[in-house]
Amino acid sequence: MTYFADILLPLPLERNYTYAIPADLLDQMEVGMRVAVPFGKRKLYTGLVLKCHQEKPEAYEPKEIYRVLDQEPLVSEIQLRHWIWIASYYMCTLGEVFRTAVPSVFLLQSETRVKAGVPPKSDGELPDDAFLILEALGHQDVLSVEEISQIVDRKNVLPLLHGMVGKGWVIQEEKLVERFKPKAERFTRLATQYQEESALEEAMEALSRAPKQGALVLQLFQLQQGKEKPVKTKDLLKASGASRPSLNALIDKGILEEYLLETSRLDTDDASGGGTLPVLTEEQQRALGEIQTGLAAGKPTLLHGITSSGKTEIYIHLISQQLEAGKQTLYLVPEISLTEQLVRRLEAVFGEQVAVFHSRLNLQERAELWRRIASHSERARLIVGARSALFLPFAKLGLLVIDEEHENTFKQFDPAPRYHARDAAIVLAGYHKAQVLLGSATPAVESYHNAKTGKYALVEMKRRYGNVLPPEMELVDLGMYQRKKRMDGRFSERLKLAIEEQLNEGRQIILFQNRRGFAPIVECLSCGHSPQCPNCDVSLTFHQYRKELRCHYCGHHRNLEPDCEACGNVTLDTKGFGTEQVEEEVARIFPDAAVRRMDLDTTRGKYGFQRVIQDFEAREIDILVGTQMLTKGLDFRNVGLVGIMNADTLLNFPHFRAHERCFQLLTQVAGRAGRTRDRGLVLIQTFNPNHRILQQVSANDYLGMFADQLYERQQFEYPPALRLIKITFRHKEFNRVVEGSNWFNQALRQRFTRGVLGPEFPPIARIRNQYIRNILIKLPPNQGLAQTKNSIKRIERSFNAISQFRSIRVIYNVDYI
């Protein structure tokens, strides 16, 4: 009897393919294991076993599975169920979820290799490049595509190879390449025959004429004394001050032995642990009790605590209870910049049980951490990570903590799956029967609405830790200061004097400007021309530290020319300002202050965030200028002043969440000030000091903002009153994307009587040389989500059946934010 397996491939395919299981592999097959399977003409792919059965497909003759790659399943049944839910809910393929969820080193790639075939009848018919390849194959049995590319000095050699394969001159084959490589380090030990004291004494006497070698052996003893851990060769050489030739001489004499051991890339010597749990205040004890009641009732619990109210201490107590019960905890944060401070606090209590997962880890480190979590290792009981940590293979998940749950960075935008980590985490917790705690000083309107309607449990903390007073908030009218000519660059006189006062008192300052670069626009004063990105419908941002113009959408960049490219006049000027310009002006106005910038440009390296945060904590920086990455949950004890350079850029944005996000961002950045006994000051520079949202920020009136936003959303039909699905059309041809989106829109309006908006071009209608058009679908509560998605998918199948529309990319964004 022949057996078959349904295989999931890491490709955007609408269905899975069935493969035949060879008899010799039948006993090795389990659901969740990786297998190598042929797909297409020659390529091998890493697939995942979804189901084993005896039903032969009728539409095609199944190919055989090439190889089983695992001894035990890489992916658990719960993970697969969660992936299927994500693919279904967010309208993407299961293959796209697979590719996102699994570290890419586990997706083995096939390498194209070329061997010599039947030689041509005469060299006269050979092109020059083909002659070079065949000549190289005369000296070497097999060549890779990369080696052939170097031989002929061409980047794309595949068309040339395909032509040679067609004529039989070469043979093309595929070989699987394992990308995960365990890390091995060199260690040194005493040879077995010198373990006895008498033999060792004789050896030391023989080394009396080689004092450096003798000192090396003595140093090895000192490093081993009282320790069971093996001694690394590099540590031995460093401690003894000896050279490598001295060690090699001892190895040649048979006194010492050097060997390799597999080690982890993740382990550090910094995680001391063993600390005591933080002592909770009366307010925190009350909140902890209410949270435990809500979690025991099986509801996700929302902790609404103002900035600096001590939410992290409560999280630590809840985590401790889970770890004592032998369970794992996932602590989700919106930005990897948060992990630096947070991990240090957690390691002080939980030590080596803390593991960190985010995009700055290299591929090998991610693979190691994946295996460690799957095995329920003691060194990965508490996982701190950004949204992608949601896909890790938890063995015994007991608690999910989602800190700063309101942040839009929890939503994945590109590529698919376009999931929201907060919502997907709640579903994952249901599969694991785990508890979910959401925390924020400014919860999302939807989350607070769910808490008010009983879907979530609600716990509130309205006092700062230690009864510290909240910062004093002040709106600075930029219009008035400009009219009275009391501005110095971008700084009002009020902000300038406040900075001077804080510097004199030895306190630190944070300046917030939510735009990186020096200036968003460079304009010619003679003709009005502004350099544009050739790939996107957006002006190029000027970055002064590199003297270049850069597009923040596609990455295109070029040097800034001194004269206008349109009229040739040397009359270029900048409009607007970013963090670079703020940093430059601060350095000019306060030359004695130590100024640093924290944005995407200055924190690109693996330890970029860590260096800036540690220097600021050590008070080596007086004034820190940054974007929104410094607004989220960072705890700086000596910040006396927070200055918001221009709040209006947050207000005047064409989005239904603009006012909510403005309130959240300004409240969060204001919370970095005055976190100790000394009360902090927050200055918000604006041309609209009477704007209702800014008044609510200055009064810390979250409930007022929530009531206003909920009323407006209900009036204009936006979440949480209903749900949104955004459909995006992308194509390099303008007319085709217009015609295709119009056809799709007409089909939607025939199916749905109301709630279809568009199609419309977004504010930036072309990105990476592709034109974009959007349709927004509003789903009222009484309209089934699953039925709506099925109807949209049926329309898409009809859409793809039209040849002229088949090349248009259709993208779905469910629960668009």
N, C-alpha and C positions, 0 to 999 in steps of 0.2 A: 504494500500500500504506500503510495506517494504522499508525503506531507508537504504542506505549503505554509508560508509565513507572510503576513501583511507587514510591509516594511515602510517605516516613515523616513523620508529623505529630507535633508536640510535645504530644501528648495521650495519656492512658492508655488506648489502644485495643489490643485483643488482636490485631488484624491490620492490615496496611497496605492502602491503597486504590490502585487503578489509575486513572490519568488518561490521556486521549488527548493526544498531542503534536501541536500545530498544525504544519503544514508549514513555516512561516517560523521556527519555533523548533528544528526538528530538528537543524540543524547546530551549535546552541549547547549541546545537552544532553550532560552528562557525569555519571557517578556521583559523588556527593559534593557536587554543586552545590545551591544553594538555589533554590527556585521558589516563586512565589505561586500558590496553588490555592484554588478555592472549596470550602467545606465547610459543610454545612448549608444553610439557606435563603439567607442573604445574606453570611455572613462569609468573609473571605479569610484564609488562614493561610500562614505560611512552612513549606514542606515541604522534605525532602531527597530527592534522587533516589537510589534504591537499585538500580534495574535498569531497563534499556530493552529492550523486546521487541516482538513482534508478536502476542501472545496477548490477544485481547479477552476481558474478563471476561464470564461467562455470567449471573451473578446480578443484574447491574445495568448500566445504560447509563453508561459513563464520561464524566465532565465533562472539559472541556479545561483544560489548564494555562494560567493567566492570563499569567504573565510569568516569564522567567528572571532571577534576581537577581544572579548571579555571572558573571564572565568566566573564572574558573578554580575548581576544586573548593575548597570551604571545609573539607571533611572528607576525610581520606585513607582509603584502603582498610584500612590497619592500624587506624585509629580505629574504623571501622565493625565490623571483626571483634571488636575489644575490647568495643564496646558490645553486640554480639550475645551475647558470652560473659557479660557482666555481667547482661543481661536474663534469660538462660537460667538462670544459676547462682543468682542472688538472687531469682528468681521474681517479676519485675516486667515491665512492658511496655517495648518498645524506645523508645516515645515518651517515657516517663518518663526514660530514660537520656539521650535527645536533649535534653530540656528542661534537665536538670541539667548536661550536659557543655558546651553551647554558651552563651557569654555572651548574656544576654537581649536585648542591643541588636541582635544578628544575627537575632532572631526578630521580623521586621517585623509590626507590628500594623495592622489595618484600622480606620480611624476612620469612624464612622457620621456621614454628612452628610445634611442635609435640605434639599430644594428645594420650592418652591411647586407644588402640583398644581392640580386643578380646584377653583375657589372654591365655597364652599357657596352654596345658592340664597338664603339669607337669614341675616343675622347673629343672628337670634333663636334659631336652633338651636345656636349655638356656645357651649360652656362658656367661662368667663372666660379660663382658661389657654390654650385653643386660639385664642381671639381674639388674645391677646397674641403668640402664635407667628406667626400669619398676618400680623399687623400688622408684626412685625419682618421677615418675609420680603418684605413690600412695599418695604422700604428696602434689603434686602440679599439677594443672589441665593442664597447658601448659608449655613447655620448648622450648627455642630457641636453634639453633644449637650451638651457642657459649656456652650456659650453659651446654649442653650435652658434648661438648668438654672438659670442665673443670671437669665434673663428672667422665668421663672415662680416663682423662689425655691423650688424643690423639688429634693431630691437625686435621687430616682428618677423620671425622666420617661419611661422606656421604655414603660410601659403606656399613657400618654397618647399617645405617638407612634404606637404600634401601632394604637390606635383611629383616629387621624387618617389613617394610611396605608390602613387598611381602608376608610375612606369616600372615599379618593381626594383628600383636601384637601392632602396633602403627598406627596412622593416621597422614599423613603429609598434612599441608595446608599452604597457602601463605597469608601474611598480608602486605599491603602497609605501608611503613614507611616514614613519612614526614621528610625531612632532613633540611629544612629551618626553623629556629626558631628565631622569632623576639627578639631583645634584650630589656629586661625590667629592669628599675632601680627603687630603692626605693626613695620616696620623702616624705617630712614632711610638715604638715600645721597645723594651729590652728583649733581646733574643731569648728563646726558651732555655738554651743551654747555659745562659748566664743568670738564670733566676735564683740559683743557689748562691749562698753568701760566699762560699769558698771560691767558686768559679769567678764570681764578680771581683773578689779581692785580687785574684791573679790578673784579671783584665785591667784593673785600675793601676796595678804595678807596671804592667806593660805599657800603659799610657802615660807614665811619668815623664817621658821625653816629649809627649805631645800635650802640653797643658791645656790648649784650647779644646781638644777632644775630650780630655778628662773633665773639664768644666762643663761641657755639654751634657755628659752622662750625669754628673751631679745635679745639674739643673733639671734634668728629666725626673730625677728622684724627688726633688723639691716640689715640682708641679704635680706629681702623683700622690704626694703625701696626704693622707686623709681624704682622698677623693677617689670615687669609683669611675669617674668619667675618663675616657681615653684622652691623650694629649695630642692636640693638633700640631702638625709640623711647624706651621707658621708661628704659633704661639711659643713653641720651644726655641726657635731661632731668634725671635724677638726678645724673649726673656734672658737668653744666654748671651746675646750679642754676637753669636758665632755666625760663621758664613756657611753657605750651602756646601762648599767643598769639604769642610770639616765633618759635616753630617754624612756626606757620601763616603768619606774615608771610614767612618765607624760602621756604616752599612756594609762596605766591602770587606771589612775585617770580621763581619758576622756578629758584632756586639749589639748593634741596634737593627731593628727591622722597621721598614716603612710599608704601610698598607692603606688601602682605600676603604672608606665607609660612606654609605649613603646618608646624607644629612638633609635637613629641611631648610628651605629658603625662608621660612616664615618665622622661625624661632629667634628671639632676641634675648639678651641678658638683662633687659630693662624691666621686665614685668616681675616686680618683686611680690606683690600681692600680700595676702594675709592680714590686711588692714581691717579695722573694725568698721561696722556699719555706721553711717552718719547719725548723729542724734537728732531726732525730729522735734520740731517745735509743737506746741499744742495745736496750731492751725494745720500743720502737716499731718499730725496724728489723726485729726478729724477727717481730713481729706483721704488719707490712706484707708481708714475704716469704711468710708463711703464708697471708695473705689472697689474694695474687696467685696462689698455687698453687691455692687453692680455687676462685677465679674462673675460672682457666684450665681447670679440670676441668669447667666448665659448671654448677656448683652454686651456688645462693644460699649466701652465706657469712654466718654469725652471728659478730659480734665481741662477745664478752662481756668488757667491760673495766670495772673498778670505777670509781666516780665520781672524776673528776680524774686519770684515767690517761692522758689525751691522745689520745682517740679522734678529735677534730676534726682534729688535725694529720695523722693518717693519712688521713682523708677527703680533706684538701687535696692530698696527694701523689697519691692515686688520681685525683682530679678533674683535676689538672694533666696527667696522662698522657692522659686522654681528650680534653682540649681541644687538646693538641698534635697528637693524631691527627685533629682536625677533627670530633670527636663532641660531642654534647650530653650534659649530665648533669642529672638531676632529683634534688634534695636535699629529701626530704620530712621535715617536722617536725610534731609533733602539735598545737602551739599557735602562733598567730601572735605571741604574746609572745616566742617564741624568736628570731624573725627579726631583731629589732633588733640584738642583740649579734652574732649569727652573720653577718649580712650585712656588718657593718662589718669583721669579720675576713676574710671572703672577698673583699670589695672591695679590701682592702689588698694582696691578692695578685693577684687576677684583674681588678680594675678594672671597666671598662664591660661586661665579658662577663657580669656578674651581673645577673639580673632576679628580681623578687620577685612572687609571685602568691598572694593570699589574699583573704578576704572583706572586708577593709577597703578594698580598691581600689574606686573607683567603676566604674560600668558602662562608661564610655568608656575608662578606663585598661585594663580587662580586654580589651576589644576590640582596642586597640592592641597589647597584649602578645601576644594570640593571633596576630595577623598577623605580628608580628615573629618569633615562634618558628617559625611555619609556613614563613617565608622563609629560615630558618636564618641569621638575622642575627648579625653579630659581637657585637651588644649583647644577645644572649639565648642564650648557649651554656651557662651555668650557671643553672638555674632553681631558686630556693628557694621552697617553698610548703607550705601545708597540704594536706589530702587531696584537695581539688578540683583541684589542679595536675596530678593524674593524667590528666585529660581533655584537656590541652593538645595541640596538633597537632605533635608532635615530628617533625622531618625526619630527623635522624640521631642517634637516642638510643643512647648507648654505655654509660651507667652509671646505676643508680638507687641512691641512698643513703637508707635509711629509718632515721632517727635516733630513739632512744627507741621502738623498735619495739613495746614492750610496751603502750604507752598505749592505753586504750580509746577515746580521742578519734579514733583512726584509723578507728573504726567509725561509719558514717553511720546514724542512727536514724530521723530524719524529715526530709524526705519521702523516698519511694522515688527512686532505688535505694538499698537498705540494704546497701551494700557495705562491705567492709573494705579500706582502702587498701593495707595490707601485702600481703594475698593477691592483690588485683587488680593490684598493681604487679609481682608476680612473673610473673603471666600476661602483662602488657603487655611485660615484658622478654623473654619467650619469643618474642613476635611480632616484636620488633625485633632479636632475637639479641643482647640487651644483658646486662650483668652486674648482679647484685643484691647489695648489702651491707646487712645488718641490723646495727644497733648498739644496745647497751643495757648498763647496769650491772646491771639486774634483768630479764633476758629473760622473755617470757611462757612459761608452762609448756609450751604447745604448741610454741613455737619451739625451746626447749632440748631438748625431747623429739625433735623432728625432727633436731636436730643430733646427739644421742646415738645415734639410729637410722640415721644416715648419709644422711638426705634432704638435710640442709644440711651444709656444711663448718663446722667449729667452730674459732675462734681465741679464746684467752683472754689477758687482761692482768690480772695480780693485784697490780701495784705502781702507786702513784700517780706522776704525772709528777715527775721530779726526786727520787724516793724520799721524797717528803713523807709523813709519818706520817698514817694515817687519823684522823679525829676521835675523840676519846674519847666513848664513848656511856654514858649514865647514865640508869637508870629511876628516876623520882621517884614515891614512893608517896603519892598524894593522900589516901588513906584515913588514913594515919598522920599526915600534916600537919593534916588536919581534926580528928582526935581530939585532937591536942595544941594546937589552935587557933593554928596557925602559918601561917595563910593570910591573904593580903591580896587580897580579891576573888577573882580566878581565878588568882592567882599564889602558888605555894608559896614558903616562905622560901628554899628552895634556889635556885629560879629567880630570885627577886628579888635575892639577893646576887650571883649569877653575872652578872646584867645590870649591876649597879653596878660590879662588878670590870672588866667589858669596857669600859664607858663611861669608867672612870678610865684605862684603858690606851689609849683612843682608837680602839678597834675597834668594828665595827658588829655589829648583832644582827638576826636574822630570827626572827619569831614566826609560827608556822603554826597556823591554825585553819580547818578545812575547811568553813566555813559563813559566808556573807556576811550582812549585816544586823546589827541590834543583838541581837535575841533571836527564836528561832523561834516562841515562844508567848507570848501575853499572856493572863493568867488573872485572873479576879475571885476574890479571897480570900474573899468572902462566899458566893457561890453556885457557884463553880467554872466559870462560863461562860468560853469562849475564842472570840474572833471567828473565824469560818470563812469561807472563800472561797465565794461563791454559785455559782461555776461548777465548783469542784473539791472533792473530799473531802479537804481539807487545811486546817490552820490558817494564818492569815495571819501573815507574818513582820513584826516591827516594825523599821522603819528610822528611827532617831532623827534623822539629819541632815535628813530631810524631815518628820519627825513624822507618818509615815504607816504604814499596814499594807499590805503588798504580797504578792501570790501569785506565787511563783517558777515556777509552771507555766503560767498563762494571762495574767499581767501585770495582773490586776485590782488596783486600789489605791484606798484611801480614807483620809481623815484619821483619826487616833486621837482618839476622844472621851475626855474626862476621866473620865466615869463609865461604869459597866457598862451595856451596852445591854439586859441581861436583868433585873437587879434595881435598877439606878439608883444603886448605892453607888459611892463614890469609893475603891474598894479594889482597883485594878488593879495587878498585879505581873507581872514577866517571868520566864519559865522558859528555861533554857538560855542560850547566848551565841554570838555571831558576831563577825566581825572588827571591826565598829563598837564593840562593847562592850570588846573587847581594846584597841583604839586609845584609847578614852576612859580606861580604867584605867591604861594605860601613861603617858598624859599627866598623870594625877593623881599617880602614884607617882614619876615621873621628870620633873618640870616643866621641867628645863633641857635635856632631850633633844629633838632634832628627830624627830618621829614622822610616818610616812606610812603610808597603807593602799593595798594593791594587790589589788583584786578587780574583779568585773564592774561594780560601781557607779562605781568611780573611773577606769576605763580604757575608757569607752564611746566616746570620740572616736577619730578616725583615728590620732592620735599619742599616745593615752593611755598605752599601754605605753612608748613611746619616752621620754616625759617622766619617768616614774617611774624607769625603769632608768638613764637618764643622770644624774638627780639622785643616785641611790644610788651609782653609780660615782664621781661627783664628790665623794662623802662629804658631800653637803648633807643627807643623811638619816642619823640615828644608828640608829633602830629602824624596821624595815620589817615591817608586819603584813600577812599575805596568805593567800590560799587556795592551792589546788594549782597555780595558774598560775605561782607562783614556785618550784615544785619541779623544773621540767623543764629541765635543761641550761644554766641561767644560770651565768655565771662571774663571781663577785664576789671580788676579791682581798683585801678587808679584813674579811671576816666572821669573827668569832671565836667566835660563839655562835649556835646554832640552838635555839629552844625550841618544842616541840610542846605546845600547850596542853592537849589531851585526846585521847589515842590511842584511847580506848575507843569513840568514835563511829565509827571506821573498822572496828573489830573486830566490833561488834554490828550487823551488817547482813545481812538475809535474802537472801544470794546465795552460790552455790557458789564464786565467786571472791573473796569478802570477805577471806579471810586472805591470799591472794596479793596482792591490791591493797593491803592494809594494809602488807605487807612492802615492796612496791615504792615506795609513796608515802613511807613513813617513811625508807627508805634513800635515796631521791632527794633529799628535803629535807635530810637529814643531810649529804649530799654537798656542800651549798653552804658548809659550814663548813671553815675551815682549809685553804684551797687554796694557801697559800704555806708558808714554812718554819715559821711559828708554828702549832703544833697546835691544831685547833679543838675545841670542846666542844659536844655535843648532849645536851640534857636532854629526856626524854620523860615528861611527866606522865601518870599512869594510876592507876586504881583496881585494876588487875590486873597488878602487876609480875611475877608468876610465869607469866603466859600464855606458851605456847610460842612463838608468833609474835613477841612482844616480846623474848623471850630471844634468838631467832634474829636479830632486827634489831640488838640491842645487840652481838651477836657477829659481825655481818656474815656470817652463815652462809647464803648463798644455796643451796648444795647441800643443806643440811639441810631448808630450806623446800621446795625442789623435790622431794626424796624423799618428804617427808610429804604434799605436795599430790598428787603422782602416785599414791601408794598409795591415798589417799582417793578420788580420781577413778576409779580402777580398781574400787574396792570398790562405789562408789555409781553407777557408770556415767555419768560426765561426761567432757567433752573433757580430754585427747586420746584417751581410751579409745574414744570414739564421737563422733558428730556430733549437733548439735541443730538442730531447726527449730521456731521459736516461731510459732504462729498466733494472732493477736490479733483479737478481734471488738469493734467499736465501734458504738454506737447511742445515741440520746438517750432511748430507752425501755428501762427496766430489764427488764421482762418479755420484750420481744422479743429482747434480747441474750442472755438466759438460755435461751430456747427455741431460738434459732438455734445457739448454741454447743453445746447438748446434742444437737441433731440432727447437727451436724457431727462431734461426738465419737463418737456412735454409729456413724456411717458409717466413721470412721477405725478404730474397734475391730473392725468387721467385716472391714476390709481388712488390718489389721496385727494379728497375734496378741499382740504385746507392744510395750512402748516408748512407749505413749500415756499421758501424764499430764494430768490435768485433766478438764474445764475448771474453772479457779479464778479468783477475783477477785484482782488484785494488791493490794499494801498500800494503794495509792491507787487506788480502784476507779472514780473519776469525775474526768475532766479535761476542761475546756472544755465542760461540760454533756453529755458523752458517757460512758456507762458502758462499762467495759472488762472483758473476760474473756479468759483465755489458755489455750491448749492447747500442751503441750510434747511434741514427738516426738523420741525418741532412736533414732538409726540406728546399729546395730552395724556393724563393718567389713565384714561379709559381705553387708550389705543395700545394693543399688545405689542411689546417690543420685538418678540420673536417673529410674529407674523409680518411686522413691518420690514424686518431685515430680510426675510424670505422673499417678500415682494420686490425689494431693492435688488437682491441677487438675481431674481428672474429677469428683471429689466436689464441688468448688466450682461446676462448671457445673450439676450437679444441684441444689445448694443455691440457686443464683441462679434456677433455674426455678420455685422456690416463691415465690409472689407476696409472702407476708408476710416472707420473709427477704431479698428483693432489695435492700432499702434498708440492710441491715447491711453495714458496711465490713469486709472481710476483709483483714488485713495479714500478710505473710509476712516473717519475719526468719530467714534462713538463716545458720548458724554463729553463733547467738545468743550474745552475750557478756554 
